[in-house]
Amino acid sequence: MSEKDPKTKQDRWRAKNPWFKYWQHARRRCQDPKHAYFHRYGGRGIKFNLLLNDVKYLWLRDLASNMREPSLGRIDSDGDYNIYNCAFEELMENKRKMLWSKAGYKTDYENFYHR
């Protein structure tokens, strides 16, 4: 591949902007009916209202680069993806919240933000 190959430039850009893949994946879950998990997000009416710069802000605010497996989660699992309802957290914490919400429990995180 040459230095001017668009794929090479794209790969370098993505390496410098790791939050892009989280923005892209969350957006697809909400907006692409062909996505495997659309029925859990867009199919339930969850809207995606984040700009790429919003996700970059959340990435920096939550120090996601220091996490082992960062995950873009929603504080209120029934709420939309927006700057006020999202945070980066460890993937295992996000999975735990999902299981608790299915069982009808609020997590400490939700209780903290929804007092």
Accessible surface in RSA format (square Angstrom, percent):
REM  Atomic radii and reference values for relative SASA: ProtOr
REM  Chains: A
REM  Algorithm: Lee & Richards
REM  Probe-radius: 1.40
REM  Slices: 20
REM RES _ NUM      All-atoms   Total-Side   Main-Chain    Non-polar    All polar
REM                ABS   REL    ABS   REL    ABS   REL    ABS   REL    ABS   REL
RES MET A   1   175.25  90.8  88.65  58.7  86.60 206.2  95.39  81.1  79.86 105.8
RES SER A   2    72.97  61.7  58.01  77.4  14.96  34.5  53.60 114.1  19.37  27.1
RES GLU A   3   127.07  73.0 114.56  86.7  12.52  29.8  59.76 115.6  67.31  55.0
RES LYS A   4   179.45  87.5 164.40 100.9  15.04  35.8 110.11  99.1  69.34  73.9
RES ASP A   5    37.09  26.0  32.54  32.4   4.54  10.7   9.99  23.5  27.10  27.0
RES PRO A   6   102.09  74.4  96.85  88.3   5.23  19.0  99.49  82.1   2.59  16.1
RES LYS A   7   115.19  56.2 111.38  68.3   3.81   9.1  74.37  66.9  40.82  43.5
RES THR A   8    31.96  22.7  30.56  31.0   1.39   3.3  31.12  41.8   0.84   1.3
RES LYS A   9   122.06  59.5 116.84  71.7   5.22  12.4  60.34  54.3  61.72  65.7
RES GLN A  10    85.96  48.1  79.79  58.3   6.17  14.7  23.62  50.3  62.34  47.3
RES ASP A  11    68.89  48.3  61.84  61.5   7.05  16.7  27.96  65.8  40.93  40.8
RES ARG A  12    97.27  40.8  93.58  47.7   3.69   8.8  59.82  81.8  37.45  22.7
RES TRP A  13   107.50  43.1 103.91  50.3   3.59   8.4  83.96  44.8  23.54  38.2
RES ARG A  14    96.60  40.6  90.78  46.3   5.82  13.9  32.37  44.2  64.24  38.9
RES ALA A  15    82.88  76.2  48.25  74.5  34.63  78.8  61.12  86.1  21.76  57.6
RES LYS A  16   158.39  77.3 135.80  83.3  22.58  53.8  89.14  80.2  69.24  73.8
RES ASN A  17    23.67  16.3  23.06  22.3   0.61   1.5   0.00   0.0  23.67  22.9
RES PRO A  18    47.96  35.0  41.88  38.2   6.08  22.1  47.84  39.5   0.12   0.7
RES TRP A  19    21.73   8.7  21.73  10.5   0.00   0.0  18.42   9.8   3.31   5.4
RES PHE A  20    28.02  14.0  28.02  17.4   0.00   0.0  28.02  17.0   0.00   0.0
RES LYS A  21   110.35  53.8 109.18  67.0   1.17   2.8  54.47  49.0  55.89  59.5
RES TYR A  22    37.82  17.7  34.68  19.7   3.14   8.2  25.31  19.0  12.51  15.4
RES TRP A  23    38.26  15.4  38.26  18.5   0.00   0.0  38.26  20.4   0.00   0.0
RES GLN A  24    51.36  28.7  51.36  37.5   0.00   0.0   3.96   8.4  47.40  35.9
RES HIS A  25    98.05  53.6  96.62  67.2   1.43   3.7  55.82  57.5  42.23  49.1
RES ALA A  26     0.00   0.0   0.00   0.0   0.00   0.0   0.00   0.0   0.00   0.0
RES ARG A  27    84.65  35.5  84.65  43.1   0.00   0.0   9.05  12.4  75.59  45.8
RES ARG A  28   107.13  45.0 105.60  53.8   1.53   3.6  31.46  43.0  75.67  45.9
RES ARG A  29    45.76  19.2  45.76  23.3   0.00   0.0   5.82   8.0  39.94  24.2
RES CYS A  30     9.87   7.5   0.47   0.5   9.41  22.1   0.47   1.2   9.41  10.1
RES GLN A  31   104.59  58.5  79.56  58.1  25.03  59.6  36.59  77.9  68.00  51.6
RES ASP A  32    39.56  27.7  36.59  36.4   2.97   7.0  15.87  37.3  23.69  23.6
RES PRO A  33    98.08  71.5  76.87  70.1  21.20  77.1  76.91  63.5  21.17 131.6
RES LYS A  34   191.28  93.3 158.07  97.0  33.20  79.1 108.46  97.6  82.82  88.2
RES HIS A  35    35.81  19.6  27.09  18.8   8.72  22.3  11.38  11.7  24.42  28.4
RES ALA A  36    78.62  72.3  52.39  80.8  26.23  59.7  63.74  89.8  14.88  39.4
RES TYR A  37   100.96  47.1 100.96  57.4   0.00   0.0  53.42  40.1  47.54  58.6
RES PHE A  38    45.99  23.0  45.99  28.5   0.00   0.0  45.99  27.9   0.00   0.0
RES HIS A  39   114.74  62.7 103.06  71.6  11.68  29.9  80.69  83.2  34.05  39.6
RES ARG A  40   101.32  42.5  99.35  50.6   1.97   4.7  27.08  37.0  74.24  45.0
RES TYR A  41    39.63  18.5  39.63  22.5   0.00   0.0   4.96   3.7  34.67  42.7
RES GLY A  42    16.39  20.2   0.00   N/A  16.39  20.2   2.27   6.2  14.12  31.6
RES GLY A  43    49.87  61.5   0.00   N/A  49.87  61.5  15.59  42.8  34.29  76.8
RES ARG A  44   124.82  52.4  88.12  44.9  36.70  87.4  52.19  71.3  72.63  44.0
RES GLY A  45    39.54  48.8   0.00   N/A  39.54  48.8  26.74  73.4  12.80  28.7
RES ILE A  46     7.33   4.2   4.19   3.1   3.14   7.6   4.19   3.0   3.14   8.5
RES LYS A  47   119.05  58.1 117.74  72.2   1.31   3.1  78.54  70.7  40.50  43.1
RES PHE A  48    20.09  10.1   4.12   2.6  15.98  41.6   4.12   2.5  15.98  45.7
RES ASN A  49    87.18  60.1  63.74  61.6  23.43  56.4  28.45  68.5  58.72  56.8
RES LEU A  50     8.72   4.9   0.00   0.0   8.72  21.9   0.49   0.3   8.23  22.1
RES LEU A  51   128.08  71.3 127.21  91.0   0.88   2.2 128.06  89.9   0.02   0.1
RES LEU A  52    48.60  27.1  44.50  31.8   4.10  10.3  44.50  31.3   4.10  11.0
RES ASN A  53   111.38  76.8 105.18 101.6   6.20  14.9  23.19  55.8  88.20  85.2
RES ASP A  54    34.06  23.9  33.19  33.0   0.87   2.1   0.88   2.1  33.18  33.1
RES VAL A  55     0.00   0.0   0.00   0.0   0.00   0.0   0.00   0.0   0.00   0.0
RES LYS A  56    81.32  39.7  81.32  49.9   0.00   0.0  26.21  23.6  55.11  58.7
RES TYR A  57   117.18  54.7 113.31  64.5   3.88  10.1  82.32  61.9  34.87  43.0
RES LEU A  58     0.00   0.0   0.00   0.0   0.00   0.0   0.00   0.0   0.00   0.0
RES TRP A  59    17.43   7.0  17.09   8.3   0.34   0.8  11.53   6.1   5.90   9.6
RES LEU A  60   104.44  58.2  94.24  67.4  10.19  25.6  96.57  67.8   7.86  21.2
RES ARG A  61   105.44  44.3  73.75  37.6  31.69  75.5  51.35  70.2  54.09  32.8
RES ASP A  62    32.97  23.1  16.88  16.8  16.08  38.0  11.19  26.3  21.78  21.7
RES LEU A  63   109.50  61.0 106.83  76.4   2.67   6.7 108.32  76.1   1.18   3.2
RES ALA A  64     0.43   0.4   0.00   0.0   0.43   1.0   0.00   0.0   0.43   1.1
RES SER A  65    83.19  70.3  52.35  69.9  30.84  71.0  34.16  72.7  49.03  68.7
RES ASN A  66   117.18  80.8  80.36  77.7  36.83  88.7  31.37  75.5  85.82  82.9
RES MET A  67    41.11  21.3  27.23  18.0  13.88  33.0  28.41  24.2  12.70  16.8
RES ARG A  68   216.15  90.8 181.49  92.5  34.66  82.5  69.76  95.3 146.39  88.7
RES GLU A  69    85.32  49.0  82.36  62.3   2.96   7.0  28.20  54.5  57.12  46.6
RES PRO A  70    22.95  16.7  14.85  13.5   8.10  29.4  14.85  12.3   8.10  50.3
RES SER A  71    12.44  10.5  10.52  14.0   1.92   4.4   3.82   8.1   8.62  12.1
RES LEU A  72     9.70   5.4   2.22   1.6   7.47  18.8   2.22   1.6   7.47  20.1
RES GLY A  73     3.64   4.5   0.00   N/A   3.64   4.5   3.58   9.8   0.06   0.1
RES ARG A  74    24.95  10.5  18.64   9.5   6.31  15.0   1.13   1.5  23.82  14.4
RES ILE A  75     8.22   4.7   7.63   5.7   0.59   1.4   7.63   5.5   0.59   1.6
RES ASP A  76    46.73  32.7  46.73  46.5   0.00   0.0   5.18  12.2  41.55  41.4
RES SER A  77    32.22  27.2  32.05  42.8   0.18   0.4  24.28  51.7   7.94  11.1
RES ASP A  78   102.56  71.8  83.29  82.9  19.28  45.6  26.45  62.3  76.11  75.9
RES GLY A  79    17.89  22.1   0.00   N/A  17.89  22.1  17.89  49.1   0.00   0.0
RES ASP A  80    43.80  30.7  39.85  39.7   3.95   9.3   2.46   5.8  41.34  41.2
RES TYR A  81     4.21   2.0   4.21   2.4   0.00   0.0   0.00   0.0   4.21   5.2
RES ASN A  82    42.74  29.5  42.74  41.3   0.00   0.0  12.12  29.2  30.61  29.6
RES ILE A  83    44.29  25.2  40.31  30.0   3.98   9.6  40.31  29.0   3.98  10.8
RES TYR A  84   193.44  90.3 167.98  95.6  25.46  66.3 128.07  96.2  65.38  80.6
RES ASN A  85    14.47  10.0  14.01  13.5   0.46   1.1  11.57  27.8   2.91   2.8
RES CYS A  86     1.06   0.8   0.00   0.0   1.06   2.5   0.00   0.0   1.06   1.1
RES ALA A  87     1.56   1.4   1.37   2.1   0.19   0.4   1.37   1.9   0.19   0.5
RES PHE A  88     6.70   3.4   0.00   0.0   6.70  17.4   0.00   0.0   6.70  19.2
RES GLU A  89    16.44   9.4  13.47  10.2   2.97   7.1  14.65  28.3   1.79   1.5
RES GLU A  90    65.73  37.7  63.21  47.8   2.52   6.0  43.79  84.7  21.93  17.9
RES LEU A  91    55.14  30.7  54.94  39.3   0.20   0.5  54.94  38.6   0.20   0.5
RES MET A  92   131.19  67.9 126.56  83.8   4.63  11.0 111.87  95.1  19.32  25.6
RES GLU A  93    60.91  35.0  56.73  42.9   4.19  10.0  27.01  52.2  33.91  27.7
RES ASN A  94    31.96  22.0  31.51  30.4   0.45   1.1   3.23   7.8  28.73  27.8
RES LYS A  95    94.13  45.9  92.97  57.0   1.16   2.8  49.20  44.3  44.93  47.9
RES ARG A  96    79.95  33.6  76.75  39.1   3.21   7.6  55.07  75.3  24.89  15.1
RES LYS A  97    13.11   6.4  12.07   7.4   1.04   2.5  11.40  10.3   1.70   1.8
RES MET A  98    77.85  40.3  73.49  48.6   4.36  10.4  55.67  47.3  22.18  29.4
RES LEU A  99   110.48  61.5 104.70  74.9   5.78  14.5 104.89  73.7   5.58  15.0
RES TRP A 100   106.19  42.6 105.41  51.0   0.77   1.8  87.39  46.6  18.80  30.5
RES SER A 101    38.27  32.3  19.62  26.2  18.65  43.0  14.48  30.8  23.79  33.3
RES LYS A 102   145.54  71.0 106.18  65.1  39.36  93.7  81.58  73.4  63.96  68.1
RES ALA A 103    69.23  63.7  31.90  49.2  37.33  84.9  44.72  63.0  24.51  64.9
RES GLY A 104    66.22  81.7   0.00   N/A  66.22  81.7  34.12  93.6  32.09  71.9
RES TYR A 105   142.79  66.7 136.80  77.8   5.99  15.6  91.32  68.6  51.47  63.5
RES LYS A 106   119.81  58.4 104.10  63.9  15.71  37.4  77.08  69.4  42.73  45.5
RES THR A 107     1.08   0.8   1.08   1.1   0.00   0.0   1.08   1.4   0.00   0.0
RES ASP A 108   113.20  79.3 108.39 107.9   4.81  11.4  34.75  81.8  78.45  78.2
RES TYR A 109    67.14  31.3  62.24  35.4   4.90  12.7  53.30  40.1  13.84  17.1
RES GLU A 110    11.08   6.4  11.08   8.4   0.00   0.0   2.09   4.1   8.98   7.3
RES ASN A 111    66.74  46.0  62.68  60.6   4.05   9.8  24.02  57.8  42.72  41.3
RES PHE A 112   123.78  61.9 113.41  70.2  10.37  27.0 113.48  68.8  10.30  29.5
RES TYR A 113   110.69  51.7  81.84  46.6  28.85  75.1  52.46  39.4  58.22  71.8
RES HIS A 114    95.64  52.3  63.79  44.3  31.85  81.5  49.83  51.4  45.81  53.3
RES ARG A 115   229.44  96.3 154.63  78.8  74.81 178.1  95.46 130.5 133.97  81.2
END  Absolute sums over single chains surface
CHAIN  1 A     8099.9       6839.7       1260.2       4496.5       3603.3
END  Absolute sums over all chains
TOTAL          8099.9       6839.7       1260.2       4496.5       3603.3
